Amino acid sequence: YVAPIVQSYLTELEQQVTRRGLRGPLRVMQSNGGVMMASMARRKAIQTLFSGPVGGTIACVAVAEQLQDEVDVSQLICVDMGGTSFDVSLVVDGEADVELESELERHPVLSPTVAIHTIGAGGGSVGHVSAGGLRVGPRSAGAEPGPACYGAGGHEPTVTDANLHLGRLPSIARLAGGMALDAAAAKSALAAVGEHLSLDADALATGMVAVADSTMANAIREITVLRGIDPRSFALVAFGGAGPLHAAALADELEINTVVVPADPGVLSAYGMLYTDIRHDVVQSFYAAVAETTEGAVAATLAELAERARLLVKEDGIDERAIALEPSADLRYVGQEYTVTLPLPDGPVLADLPQRFAEAHEVRYGHSNPAEDVEFVNLRMTARGSLRRPDAVELPTGATGEPAAVERTWFAGAWLPTPVHRRGSLGAGAAVAGPAIVLEDACTTLVPPSWTASVSTRGHLVLRRS
């Protein structure tokens, strides 16, 4: 299905890059959070399936590292809200959460993939009446004609229209730095659907935002609560064109106390692709009870895997000295269908493996049975090749200046005067108390009355409950 298309595309891309005189290696993002050379990607096309959203998760790992001296953000819920979709992923203990198996259109994908849950909710999601009630999405107005406020022929109300009508998108906003928004067109589209529900434009816009927020909060619960993870112990990182507008509301819904809007949130996924390393994963079946196998048998298989993984990374142009190996094992109680993957230490691995497995099983599934026998299913090896990463830029310190404008914004049943600050005018250490709006070309951040936003030394916006 995928391989012929990817092979053709990458071949053409390499030819165009060479023809235009661009220097340097062409690397392709992988679903596992690493990159590989385009020549390798042509042979391993399956590894590119989820590569776009994965870039955002890897960028969140970078954000966590850059904030570690200012905020405890080692546990992150990463949300990427664009025009048509809403992607949720996790950073756990400073690392992207990776699944060994995933599914695409009911087809199993048996390769490591950053765990991402996607729903049809974005700035272009259309509000409509179904079965006598208000629904938002998953259908989207797309980029053409787009929301009614784009003035490009769209007539159905979208989440963007609702945000504009409620003053959450300020009148001075210019999308992509130049396009003004048509508030009258947004109001007309909202009123037309509102008539069917006996609601005015204000009420319909409020309802659309509430429905969208609830849908997105449930998507976050899918990847946290339903897996036994408490979202309250995480910080929320919001990016994409629409994510920062809804971030504080999602945090309120999930009782999360810290929100981070990274620097350059509209292009964060692209930044993540520059921040990662070469990565290759290999696996070998290894069916054996822990109590019945030997250290030698495990070590021999891991050595074979290490050589295979090392050769793949070297083929991608990485020097032997820059390669790091990470062995792991898929384990389960005898008779189980599902496994838990544990990292393996250098040297002997068997002595404390049942105890480590029981502890990991308890964390993952909420129970364990130390008296049961544990067995290996697979042995794995991840090889990483270090690449040069973008230099982090520190902002000069600066006070919070005068707002660029004051908008009338709807919060919890009342219109409130809301200062609008341009993000580029806020230096490190600047603080903005809600209600406020922080505006930039790629997105808009909403700071509700119960929140305060401050700027980190690396330019990330950190929102905390007041």
Phi, psi and omega in degrees: 000305191266321190305311182300322181293313181295317180300315180296316182297312183292324176299313179296319180297316179299321179294319180292320179299314179295317183297326183270005173077018178283131182259163178099159182288147175264114181247154184236135179291145178248163177293336183276000178098357176252184175238164175214161177295150180301324178298323176288322182297329178296330179272337184237053186300330182300334183285354182260001191301317185249023193292330181297299178300329181298327178304323178295320179296317179295324176297326178294327173300318178295319178300318179299318179296320183287338181260359191298335179271356183241325184217144176278099182230039178286341177246115187232139164258119186257123181236128182241106181248116178249221182274330186237337187223166180226114183252133180239134176214173184233147165244119184243123182053040176080005181235145176297139180283116186247131173262146180277337178223148176216185183219139177225117182051045178070007176260129178289140175244107188264061176211151182301133184217134173302128184291117180227132176249125186239136174229164179275081177215123181198184181298334179268003181298133188269134173273131183209169180259129177219128180054036176080005181232165180279131176235148177231118182072185359284354179295141184236149175286346179068191178279333177228119005280348179080185177303157180302324184290351175287340181069028183248020177105355177288140181233356179265142181286138178240174177300324177297318177298319179296316179296321178295315182296326181275005178078008180283330167261113186290155182296337179276357181294140175231110182296138184055024176085354186217340187267118176284154182254143184264097182294325180294320178295321178297315181297319180298318180294320179294316182296324182297318178283325180299329179303323182290343181244010183057042179237143173278177184299322179299312184292321180293318179299317178298318179295320180297316179296320180295318179295316179298316179298319180295319179298317181289322177298321178294325176296322177294321178297327180301321185265356179239285187303316182290350175252013178080020182253131180272112183294341182294341179269006181249160165261155181255126175252122184244131179211188191085170184296330185247347185304312183295339176292328187252358190298312184295323178296320177295320178296320176299315181298325186258005179059041176265136188262347184227133176236138177240126171251106187296162169298141180053056185294336181288340181236027186296323180298323177295320178298319180300326179292335177274346188266347189269181182242166167299136179215137172222143181239136174230154184218150178220130174300139181209078182277110180195139174291140181302321184287345187250351180266179182236158176300324181296318180296318178295314183297321181295316179294318178296324179295319177297317179296320180300319181294318178298313182294320181297320180296322179296317180292320178296325177297334177273014171088017182263134178293145181308322183289345181260011183261131175243137182251140181228097178281152177205170182219140171270122184234157176203161168290145181304127179099346178285159174264327185261158185236165171238133181262128180241137171292147181251140179281166169290144179088204182301140184236343193279328192305310184254012185296316178301320179292317178297321178296317180300318180294318179292322178296321179297316180294317186284319188242356177085005178203162176205166180219085184302341181281344181283151176286144180248141179229150171285148169242311178221153165248142186230156175218126173253131176243129179242138175244120186292136175239156177291134182255158178300143177289135177282138182253131177264137178281146169291150179291153180194151179278167176279112182279187178292143179294154178286336180194169173234121182258164173256111189237143183272120176228120171047048172089009180213148175273124182240140172294128189231114178296142177247119180250137174279129187299325181296342180269356183263117178273174178300134180092347178294145181229143180230120178271141178286155003283140179200161175232133176249119190249137172214171186299319189274338182194176178230134178253128179260126178248101183293169182303332184269011184233157174230136179251139175226157184256128180280171181296335179264008175090005177280142179266120182249119179259132177229153175295136179289000000 
